[in-house]
């Protein structure tokens, strides 16, 4: 079945829980919060195999200059099908007139983002305060 891409903000807690836990992200243990978060993100693109949510990317922005990609995840059963690359391309197109598109990559995923055109900044470090474990 072909993957369908959607620009929506409405998801069930089960859809989000399944996707986030498929990549072992601790946020998947808080599906009610994820439902609300998706409604609040400025931009959300998702990938679907029939009625199964298999990929997601979302970003926050200031409306004109800066955007921050917070989540990009693809169910591991669907890796290698260019879903992640397509979602990144959709975000890059959406924010093409912005001056900065930022994300924080886990070190073992940095090569993917570099292949998508992102560069590791030499003079900055990601920093956070979190209660999540992944």
N, C-alpha and C positions, 0 to 999 in steps of 0.2 A: 504494500500500500504506500502511496506517495505521502510524504510529510507535508502538512499544511501549516502555514505560518499565520498567526493572528496578532492583531494589535488590540488586546483586551486587558482589562484590569480585574475582571471577576473570575474567581477560581473557588472551588470547594476546598475545604480544609483537607479532605482526603487526597485530592489531586496534588496539592502542594506537599503534604506529608510524604506521599509516595515518591515524588520526584526528589525532594531534599534528602530523604533517608536513603535513596538509591545511590547517592554520592557520599553518604555518611557524614552529612553536615548536621551539626547539632541543632541548627535552627529548625530542622524538621520535627523536633520534639515539641515545637510550639506552633502548631498549624493554625490555631485561631489567630495568633499574632501575625503570621504570614499572610492570612487572608486580608487583614486590615492593612498591612504594609503594602501589598500589591495595589490596593485601592488608592494609596497615598503616593506611590511613585509617579513621577511625571510621565515616564515612558516605560512601557512593558511590552515586549514582544515574546511570543511563545510559539513552540513547535508542538504539533499534534500528530499522532499516528491514530487516525480514527478519532475515538473519544478519549485516548490516553495522552496526557500531558507528558512529553518526553524531553522538552528543553525550555529554557527560560532565560531571558536577559532583561535587566531593568536598570534604569538610571534616574538620577536626580539632577536638576540643573538650576541655574540662576536666571534662565529665560533669555540669555543673550550671549554670554561669553564662555561659561564653564559648565561642564557636565561631568558627573561622576558615575561610572558604571559600578553598581554594587554587587549584583548577582549575575553570574553566567553559569548555568549548569545544564548538563545533558546526561540523561540516564545512561549509565555505562553500556547497557544493551544496545544503544544506538550510536556508540562511538564509531568513528570512521565513516560516517555518512554525511559529513560536512555540515551537520546541524549547527554546531558551535560556530563555525566560520560564517555560516549564513546569518546567524543571529548577530554576530559582531558586525558584519557588513551592513545589516539593517540599522544598527545603532550608529555606525559611522556615517551612513547616508543621512539619517535623521538629524545628526548634529554636525553636518558638513560645514555649516557657516559659523560654528562656534570656534573660539580661539584655543580652547583646551578641552581635551577629553581624557579623563584620568581614571585609572583603576588600580587596585592592589592585587597583584598576582602572587599566589603561593609559589615559592621558588621552583618546585617541580613542574609548574605549569607555565613558567615564564617563556619558555621556547614557543609555546602556542601563540601567546600574545605578541611576541616579537615577529612571528610569521604573519601576523595580522596587521603589522605596521607600528605597533607600540614600541617605545624605547624605554629602557631602564634609565631613570634619572640618576645622574652621578652625584648630585649634591642634596638629595632629599631622602628621607626614610619614612616609611609608613609608620604611623603611631596610632594606638587606640586604647580605650578603656573598655573592657568587655567582660561579660560573665559567660560567654559562649566558649566552648572548648575546641571548636574547629572554625 
